């Protein structure tokens, strides 16, 4: 079965599948003391990041394909405990062929799943902890700092690329600390409406405006897939 294709709008080019696109990206650490940090979110056309507290209700087939292609590429995935619980997280790479490709390349079968909680309230009853318990790393405690966590991931766990999947509060904290290198944003062709529900970012604003440079743009079935670099 052939992989579905995306139209490349920026830079313009031939149609491409999600895995080939992600594998072609240069994602190299800029800093010796922390991983290269990517964030991946989906949002409605009116700026909502969830429907009924779940981002998956905004996600289509194209978004899910890119979602797993990014997971297959990175060394670790960072998820806040509230997002772990709300999205009922399972193992990072359910598809066996993705795990086999990583093993063939001399890498662990799945990226390390990482979560951080100052309160220690981590939902250990979700499927993730049963499916791949040896590939989970929990940072917890009131003195936990994001910069120290990233340094530990780089120095102690050889994490060169880290994918943040939310939630908005964790992403906001990373932005405020200047710890985000890229944002992958899926713009779903839907209007959610209503006054409730988070946007992609929440929490205290970063010092000054967080400026972005558009580095890539794909389209599939009316959904836009934007890749931004932070400036």
C-alpha positions as CSV (number, residue, x, y, z in Angstrom):
1,X,0.0,0.0,0.0
2,X,1.4,3.3,-1.1
3,X,1.8,6.0,1.6
4,X,-0.6,9.0,1.1
5,X,1.0,12.1,-0.4
6,X,1.1,15.7,0.6
7,X,1.4,18.7,-1.7
8,X,4.6,20.7,-1.0
9,X,3.8,24.4,-1.1
10,X,6.9,25.8,0.6
11,X,9.4,25.2,-0.6
12,X,7.5,24.2,-3.7
13,X,8.2,20.7,-4.9
14,X,6.9,17.3,-5.9
15,X,4.3,15.6,-3.7
16,X,5.9,13.7,-0.8
17,X,4.8,11.2,1.9
18,X,5.0,12.1,5.6
19,X,7.9,9.9,6.5
20,X,10.1,11.0,3.6
21,X,9.4,14.6,4.4
22,X,10.3,14.2,8.1
23,X,13.4,12.1,7.4
24,X,14.6,14.8,4.9
25,X,14.6,17.6,7.6
26,X,17.9,18.7,9.2
27,X,17.2,18.5,12.9
28,X,20.6,18.9,14.6
29,X,21.2,20.1,18.2
30,X,22.2,23.8,18.3
31,X,23.4,23.5,21.9
32,X,25.7,21.1,23.6
33,X,23.7,21.2,26.8
34,X,20.2,20.3,25.6
35,X,18.4,18.5,22.8
36,X,17.0,20.2,19.6
37,X,13.4,20.8,20.7
38,X,10.4,20.4,18.4
39,X,6.8,21.0,19.3
40,X,3.9,19.5,17.4
41,X,0.3,20.7,17.8
42,X,-3.0,20.7,15.9
43,X,-5.4,23.7,16.0
44,X,-8.7,24.6,14.5
45,X,-9.1,27.5,12.1
46,X,-10.3,29.6,15.0
47,X,-7.4,28.8,17.2
48,X,-8.6,26.0,19.5
49,X,-6.2,23.2,20.4
50,X,-8.9,20.7,21.6
51,X,-12.5,19.6,21.2
52,X,-14.0,18.2,24.4
53,X,-10.5,18.5,26.0
54,X,-8.9,16.2,23.3
55,X,-6.7,17.2,20.5
56,X,-7.3,14.0,18.6
57,X,-10.9,15.2,17.8
58,X,-9.2,17.9,15.5
59,X,-6.8,15.4,14.0
60,X,-7.3,13.8,10.6
61,X,-5.5,11.1,8.7
62,X,-2.8,13.4,7.4
63,X,-2.1,14.9,10.8
64,X,-1.9,11.4,12.4
65,X,0.6,10.2,9.7
66,X,2.8,13.2,10.2
67,X,2.4,12.8,14.0
68,X,3.9,9.3,13.9
69,X,6.5,10.2,11.4
70,X,7.8,12.8,13.8
71,X,7.8,10.3,16.6
72,X,9.7,7.8,14.5
73,X,12.4,10.4,13.8
74,X,13.1,11.8,17.3
75,X,15.0,10.4,20.3
76,X,12.4,11.3,22.9
77,X,8.8,12.6,23.2
78,X,7.8,15.0,26.0
79,X,4.2,15.1,27.3
80,X,2.7,16.9,30.3
81,X,0.8,14.7,32.8
82,X,-2.5,16.3,32.1
83,X,-2.1,15.6,28.4
84,X,-1.1,12.0,29.1
85,X,-4.3,11.6,31.1
86,X,-6.7,13.5,28.7
87,X,-5.4,11.7,25.6
88,X,-5.1,8.3,27.3
89,X,-1.5,7.8,25.9
90,X,-0.5,4.4,24.6
91,X,3.0,3.3,23.4
92,X,4.9,5.8,21.2
93,X,5.0,3.7,18.0
94,X,2.2,1.1,17.8
95,X,3.0,0.1,14.2
96,X,5.6,-2.7,14.2
97,X,7.2,-1.5,10.9
98,X,8.1,1.8,12.5
99,X,9.8,0.1,15.4
100,X,11.6,-2.3,13.0
101,X,13.0,0.6,10.9
102,X,14.4,2.2,14.0
103,X,16.0,-1.1,15.2
104,X,17.5,-1.6,11.7
105,X,19.1,1.8,12.0
106,X,20.7,0.9,15.3
107,X,18.3,2.9,17.4
108,X,15.9,1.9,20.2
109,X,12.6,0.5,18.9
110,X,10.7,3.5,20.3
111,X,11.6,7.0,21.4
112,X,11.8,7.6,25.1
113,X,8.6,8.9,26.6
114,X,9.3,11.7,29.0
115,X,6.9,13.5,31.4
116,X,7.5,16.2,34.1
117,X,5.4,17.0,37.1
118,X,6.3,19.3,40.0
119,X,3.3,17.9,42.0
120,X,4.2,14.2,41.3
121,X,0.7,13.7,40.0
122,X,1.5,11.4,37.0
123,X,-1.3,9.1,35.6
124,X,0.5,5.8,35.8
125,X,-2.7,3.8,35.1
126,X,-2.8,4.8,31.4
127,X,-1.8,2.2,28.7
128,X,1.6,3.8,28.1
129,X,3.0,2.6,31.4
130,X,1.9,-1.0,30.7
131,X,2.9,-1.1,27.0
132,X,6.5,0.2,27.2
133,X,7.5,0.7,30.9
134,X,11.2,0.5,30.1
135,X,10.9,3.5,27.7
136,X,9.4,6.0,30.2
137,X,11.3,8.6,32.1
138,X,9.5,10.7,34.8
139,X,10.9,13.9,36.2
140,X,9.0,15.0,39.3
141,X,9.3,17.2,42.4
142,X,8.8,20.8,43.3
143,X,12.3,21.8,42.3
144,X,12.1,20.4,38.8
145,X,13.4,22.9,36.2
146,X,12.9,22.5,32.5
147,X,16.4,23.6,31.6
148,X,17.9,21.0,34.0
149,X,15.6,18.3,32.7
150,X,16.7,19.0,29.1
151,X,20.4,19.0,30.2
152,X,19.8,15.6,31.9
153,X,18.2,14.2,28.8
154,X,21.1,15.3,26.6
155,X,24.0,14.3,28.9
156,X,22.6,11.2,30.6
157,X,20.2,9.7,28.0
158,X,21.8,10.8,24.7
159,X,18.7,12.6,23.6
160,X,19.6,14.8,20.6
161,X,16.1,15.5,19.4
162,X,13.1,16.0,21.7
163,X,9.4,16.3,20.5
164,X,7.0,18.2,22.8
165,X,3.4,17.1,22.3
166,X,1.9,19.4,24.9
167,X,-0.1,20.4,26.6
168,X,-0.3,24.2,26.1
169,X,1.0,25.0,29.6
170,X,4.1,22.9,29.1
171,X,4.7,24.3,25.7
172,X,4.2,27.8,27.0
173,X,6.8,27.2,29.8
174,X,9.3,25.9,27.2
175,X,8.7,29.0,25.1
176,X,9.1,31.3,28.0
177,X,12.4,29.8,28.9
178,X,13.6,30.0,25.3
179,X,13.9,26.2,24.9
180,X,11.9,25.6,21.7
181,X,13.7,25.4,18.3
182,X,10.8,24.5,15.9
183,X,7.0,24.3,15.9
184,X,5.0,21.9,13.7
185,X,1.4,23.3,13.5
186,X,-1.4,21.5,11.8
187,X,-4.2,23.8,10.9
188,X,-7.4,21.8,10.7
189,X,-10.2,23.0,8.4
190,X,-12.7,23.3,11.2
191,X,-14.3,25.9,13.4
192,X,-14.8,24.9,17.0
193,X,-16.3,28.1,18.5
194,X,-17.2,28.6,22.1
195,X,-15.3,30.4,24.8
196,X,-13.7,27.4,26.5
197,X,-10.8,25.3,25.5
198,X,-7.1,26.1,25.3
199,X,-5.1,27.6,22.5
200,X,-1.8,26.1,21.5
201,X,0.0,28.1,24.2
202,X,-1.0,29.0,27.7
203,X,0.7,30.4,30.7
204,X,3.0,33.4,31.2
205,X,4.1,35.0,28.0
206,X,7.8,34.8,27.0
207,X,9.9,37.9,27.3
208,X,9.0,39.9,24.3
209,X,7.1,38.4,21.3
210,X,8.0,34.8,20.3
211,X,8.8,35.3,16.6
212,X,8.6,32.5,14.1
213,X,10.0,31.9,10.6
214,X,7.9,29.8,8.2
215,X,10.3,27.0,7.1
216,X,7.8,24.6,5.4
217,X,4.2,24.2,4.3
218,X,2.4,21.0,3.2
219,X,-1.3,20.5,2.3
220,X,-3.5,17.4,2.2
221,X,-7.3,17.2,2.0
222,X,-7.7,20.9,2.9
223,X,-5.5,20.6,6.0
224,X,-2.4,22.8,6.2
225,X,0.8,21.5,7.9
226,X,3.1,24.4,8.9
227,X,6.7,24.1,10.0
228,X,8.1,27.1,11.9
229,X,11.6,27.9,13.3
230,X,11.8,30.1,16.4
231,X,13.9,33.3,16.0
